[in-house]
Amino acid sequence: MSLLECRGVGVRRGDVEVVHDLSLTVDAGAWVAVVGPNGAGKTSLLHGVAALTPVTGHLRLGGDDPHGLTRRALARRVALMAQQPVVPPGIIVRDLVALGRTPFLRRFGTESAADRDAVERELIRLRLTTLAARPADRLSGGELQRVMLARALCQEPDLLLLDEPTSALDIGHQQGVLDLIDEQRHERGLTVLAAMHDLTLAAQYADRMILLDRGRLVHDGTPAEVLRAEPLNRTYSARVEVLGRPAGPAVIPLRPGGR
C-alpha cells in the first residue's frame, strides 16, 4: 500500500521551478533513496513533501494533501531531519529530544507523563541516556545526528524525511546512524525517503532509488537497476565503475587514464 503519491509534482524556489513533473509512489515501510548531482532537486523534493515549499500537481500522504493539513497534524505524520540541524544555544540533549513532542502538547504547552515517557524511551532506544544532560551544541557530529533522529522519532511519524543524514560524518558514524534508522524502520514500520550523496551507502540501505537530474526523474528502480555506470557518468559528469556486491552495488570513481 502506498503511503506517498506524487503525480506531475513541481516544486518552485521563488520564480524558479526546481522539480519538474515528478511522479512516484512510496510504499508504506519502504526506504527510498533520492540521488542525483548537486542542484538536482533532492532537498526541494523533501521540502515539498514536508509542506515547507509550495508545490503544483497531485501530492498525497496517506490520501491527504500535506499542504492542506495543519502544522500540528502534519508534524504527527511527517518528520524531517535537516542536513544542517538548528540547535538552540545551551539546550541540553533531553530538552532537544523533547521538542519532538511539541505536536502532542496540551493547551498552554505543558508536558504530560506520556510525553516524558516518550522522550525517555527514545533516549534509551538510541543509546543517548549518558548524554541526556549534556549541552547539545557540544556534541560530536555522530552524537548530534543520533539526537536529531531521537527528536524526529518522538513525533511518532509515518514518514521520515532525511536530507543528507550522513554528509558530515566519518564512515563509522555514517554506518552507525544508518543502522539506527534502518533498525527503527523495521521496528516501527516507518517509511523513509532520504536524499543521499553516497551512492554505495544508499544502495546498501534503500529498497529503491530514484535518480534526479536538474529537477527531473531520470530513473526509478532497485539500486542494481539505477546504479549503472553509463547513466551515472552522464548524469554526474563523472567517471565511475559499478561493481556488483551481495550487499548492493558499489560505485567506484576512476582517475582519467588511471589503472
N, C-alpha and C positions, 0 to 999 in steps of 0.2 A: 504494500500500500504506500502511495507516495505521500510524503509529508510536505514537500515543497514543489510547487509547479510554476514554471516560467514559460510564457508563450509570447514571443515577439517583444521581449522586455528591452527597454532602452533606459540608460542612466545618463543624466546630464550633470556636468560640473559648470555652473554658470551658463554661458552660452554655448558650451561645447558638449556634444554628445560623446561620451567616453565608452559606453557599452551600446552595441547596435543589435537590435532584432535577435535577441538571445532567447533560445528555447531549450529548456531542460527540465527534467523531473529528478527529485532526490527521494529515494525510498526511505521510509522510517527505519532507523537503526543502521543506515549506511554511513560510510566515510567516503566523501567525495573530495578529492584534491583539485583545486583550481590552480593551474600552472600557466606560465607564459612569461615573456620578457618584461622588463620594466616598462610601465606605461600601457600594459595590455588591458587593464581594466579590472584586475583581480580585486583590489581593495574597493573600488567603486561598486562592483557587483555585491560584495558583502554589505556595504553601507546601504545599498538599495534594498536588499532583503531585510536589513535591520530597521528600515524606515528612517534612516538618517539622511538620506538623499532622495529627492523626487525621482520617480520612475514613470515610464509610459509602458503601455502594454498590459498583459494579464499576469499578475503575480498573486499567488495564493499560498498561504501557510495553513495546512490542515483545513482547507476550504475557505479560510478568511483572508481578506486583504490586510496585510500587516499595516499598511498606511491608514487603514480605517479604524484600527484599534487604539485605545488609549495607551499612553506610555506605560502605565502600570500594568495593564492587561498584556501588552506586548512583552514587557520585561519578565513576565512569568512564563513565557513561551520561547523567547529567544535571548541568548546571552552572547555577547561579543567580547572576545579577548583581543584588544587592540595591539598593534605592532609596537607602539610606544606607550605603555600604560602611564596614566597620570596618577601620581602618588601624593596625596596631601602631605605637606611637610610635618614631620613629627608624629604622624599617625602610627600606632602600633599594629602589628600583624593581625591580632584578633579583631580590632575595630575595622581594619580594611576589609577583612573577610566578611564581617557583619554588614558592610554596605550592600552585599548581595541580597540581604533580606529586606531592603527598602520597599520593593513592590508588595510585601506582605504586612508591612507595619500597620497597626491600627491607627485610628484617629489620634491626632496630636503626636504621632511618630514614636509611640512607646513600644519597646520590645516586649514580646510575650515569652513565656517559658519555652514555647515551641521554637521561637526564633533563636533563642540562646542555645537550645539543644541542637538545632540545625548547624549553627556555627561550630560548636564543639565537635559535632560529627565529621564535618569537613576537615577540621584541623587534624583529627585523628586519621581519617582516611588518607589524607595527603601528607601524612607524617610531618606535621608542622607544629606539634604541641610544644616542642622545645624552643620554637621561635615566636610563640604567641605574644610574648610581652616585649619583643624587640621592635625598635623603630623600623618600619618597612623601607624607608629610604636608605637604610644602611645594609640592606641585604645584597647578596651576590645576584647576578642575573638569573641563574637557575633557581635560586630560592624565591626570587620575586615572581618568576613565572608560575611556580607552584602556588604561591599565594593568590595570584590573579586567577588561576584556574579554580582554586577553592572558592573565591568570591563569585565567579561565574556559576559554579555548581550550586552555590547557595540559592541562586534564583530558581532552581529546580526546572531548568528549561527543557523543552522538547528538542530544540535545535541549538547547537553550539557552533558559533562562527569564530574561526581562528584566522587572524591576519598575521601571517609570518610568525608563528608562535616560537620559533627557534632561531630567528635570524641573528641574535646577538649572543648565542650560546656556543660553547665548545661541543665537540661531538658527543662526549659523555653526557653532558646535561641535555643536549638535544634528544638523545635516546631516552633519557630518564623522563623528560616532560611528555614525549610522545607515547611512551609506555603507559604513563599515568592516564593520559587522555583515552587511550585505547582500552585500558582496564575499566575505566569508568563508563565508557561507551557500552561495553558488553554487560557490565553490572547493572546499568540503569536503563538500557535500551535507548541511549542518546543517539541523535543523528548529528553528524559532524560535516560541516562544509568549511574547508580550510584552504586559504591561499598559501601556497608554499613555493619557495625558491629552489630548495634542494630536491632535484628530481628523483634521485636514488632513494632518499628517505621517504619522499612522498609515495613512491611505488611500493615500499615495504609496509606502509600502514593503510593506504587507501584501497577500498574495493574498486573504485572507479576514478578516472581522471578526466577533466575537461581542459583542453588546451585553447587558450585565448591568444589572439594577436590583434593589436590595435582595436580592441573592443569587440571583436567578432569571434564566434566559436569556430575553431579550426578542426578540432577532433574531439570525440567523446567516446570513451570505451574503457576497457580494462587497462591497467598500467602497461601490460605487454602490447596491447593494440596501439596505445597512444605514444609510447616511448620507442620510436623508431628513428634511426639516425637521419634519414633523408628529410622528413618533415621538421625534426628538431633543428638540424643545420640551417634549414631555410627560415624557420620562424625566429630563431635566436640569432641568426647571422653568426653561427658558431661552427666549430669543427669538433664533433663528438663521435664516439663509438659507443654502441649499446651492447652490453653483454647480458646474456640470459643467465639468471641465477635462480635457485629454488625459492629464495625469499622475495624475488621480484627483480626486474631489470636494473642493471647498474649502468649509469651514464658516465662515460669517461671522456674528459676533454683531451684533445690531441694538439700537440705543437705542430706548427707548419713545417713539413719536411722531417718531422721527428720520427724516431723508430717506434 
